[in-house]
Amino acid sequence: MKRKGKWILGIVLSAALIGGGTGIAVATTAGDDDETPISGPALEKASAAALAHTGEGKVTDTEVGDEEGYYEVEVTLDNGKQADVHLDQDFKVLGSKVDGGDKPSDKD
């Protein structure tokens, strides 16, 4: 009887750990506000456009359906600041904003 109880406890704990791990992965993928990340070929194009605009950094987050453009690409700059680059559906830069109070910039 004791062995059976340990087996059941082990199965219940395993299920809880697996379920908890899945929730964390879903929460991380979905972002703070259920944001949809850019994927596939669009991710490559959006990343390239954002990095060309900033001239430096690494893409750390993306979003489709941003309120300031069709795509948003977050770039961590070499100085550690975050730049949000807003793109239209054709991957043209609409503008960008650097965290830390810097004013948005527009590329003509």
Backbone torsions as a table, in degrees:
resi	resn	phi	psi	omega
1	MET	NA	-40.9	-179.5
2	LYS	-64.8	-36.7	179.8
3	ARG	-65.1	-41.2	-179.8
4	LYS	-63.4	-41.1	178.2
5	GLY	-63.0	-39.2	178.3
6	LYS	-66.7	-38.8	178.4
7	TRP	-62.0	-47.6	-179.7
8	ILE	-62.9	-44.0	178.1
9	LEU	-60.8	-42.4	178.7
10	GLY	-61.8	-42.4	179.4
11	ILE	-66.1	-43.5	179.7
12	VAL	-63.2	-44.8	178.9
13	LEU	-63.9	-41.7	178.7
14	SER	-61.7	-44.4	179.2
15	ALA	-62.1	-40.3	179.5
16	ALA	-64.6	-41.8	179.6
17	LEU	-66.6	-42.8	179.3
18	ILE	-64.7	-45.6	179.0
19	GLY	-62.2	-41.4	178.5
20	GLY	-65.1	-40.8	178.7
21	GLY	-64.1	-39.6	178.4
22	THR	-64.4	-41.2	178.6
23	GLY	-61.5	-39.3	178.9
24	ILE	-65.7	-42.9	-179.9
25	ALA	-63.7	-41.9	179.4
26	VAL	-65.6	-43.2	-179.7
27	ALA	-63.0	-40.1	-179.9
28	THR	-67.0	-42.2	-179.1
29	THR	-68.2	-38.6	-175.9
30	ALA	-74.8	-23.5	-179.6
31	GLY	82.8	-175.1	-175.2
32	ASP	-68.8	-40.6	-173.8
33	ASP	-119.0	39.3	-176.4
34	ASP	54.5	42.8	179.0
35	GLU	-73.1	142.9	177.5
36	THR	-95.8	119.2	179.4
37	PRO	-72.2	152.4	175.4
38	ILE	-71.7	142.6	-179.8
39	SER	-139.4	170.3	175.9
40	GLY	63.7	-150.9	-178.4
41	PRO	-60.3	-29.8	179.0
42	ALA	-62.7	-34.7	178.6
43	LEU	-62.8	-43.4	179.1
44	GLU	-63.7	-44.9	-178.8
45	LYS	-66.8	-44.4	-179.5
46	ALA	-65.0	-41.7	178.7
47	SER	-62.8	-45.1	179.9
48	ALA	-61.9	-42.7	179.7
49	ALA	-64.5	-43.0	-178.7
50	ALA	-66.4	-43.3	179.9
51	LEU	-68.1	-34.9	175.7
52	ALA	-64.8	-36.9	179.9
53	HIS	-69.0	-44.7	-177.6
54	THR	-79.5	-26.9	-179.9
55	GLY	77.1	1.6	-178.6
56	GLU	-167.0	173.9	170.3
57	GLY	97.7	-170.1	-176.9
58	LYS	-139.0	135.7	177.7
59	VAL	-70.1	124.6	-177.8
60	THR	-117.7	-13.0	178.4
61	ASP	-164.6	153.0	178.2
62	THR	-141.6	161.3	179.4
63	GLU	-153.3	137.4	172.2
64	VAL	-98.8	140.4	176.3
65	GLY	81.0	34.4	178.0
66	ASP	-68.0	149.3	-178.7
67	GLU	-69.2	-17.2	-178.4
68	GLU	-106.9	5.2	179.1
69	GLY	175.7	177.3	180.0
70	TYR	-72.7	-39.1	177.5
71	TYR	-122.6	150.6	169.4
72	GLU	-129.8	131.8	177.4
73	VAL	-121.3	123.5	176.9
74	GLU	-93.4	126.6	179.9
75	VAL	-118.3	127.8	171.9
76	THR	-87.6	115.1	-177.5
77	LEU	-74.6	165.5	-179.1
78	ASP	-60.3	-25.5	179.6
79	ASN	-87.1	2.7	177.7
80	GLY	93.1	-11.7	178.6
81	LYS	-76.1	158.6	178.7
82	GLN	-101.7	132.5	174.3
83	ALA	-115.3	128.8	174.1
84	ASP	-100.1	116.9	-179.7
85	VAL	-105.5	125.2	-177.4
86	HIS	-103.1	130.8	-175.9
87	LEU	-124.7	153.6	172.9
88	ASP	-88.4	-174.7	-177.6
89	GLN	-64.5	-21.5	179.8
90	ASP	-97.0	12.9	177.9
91	PHE	67.4	24.0	174.3
92	LYS	-85.1	134.4	-179.0
93	VAL	-70.5	124.6	176.2
94	LEU	-91.0	-29.8	-179.5
95	GLY	166.3	176.7	178.9
96	SER	-151.2	160.7	178.8
97	LYS	-140.4	132.2	178.1
98	VAL	-100.9	129.1	176.6
99	ASP	-59.1	149.8	179.2
100	GLY	105.0	15.2	174.7
101	GLY	90.9	-2.5	177.2
102	ASP	-66.2	145.3	-178.7
103	LYS	-73.0	150.6	175.9
104	PRO	-62.2	151.7	176.7
105	SER	-122.3	151.7	176.5
106	ASP	-121.5	138.3	177.9
107	LYS	-102.3	122.4	-179.6
108	ASP	-90.1	NA	NA
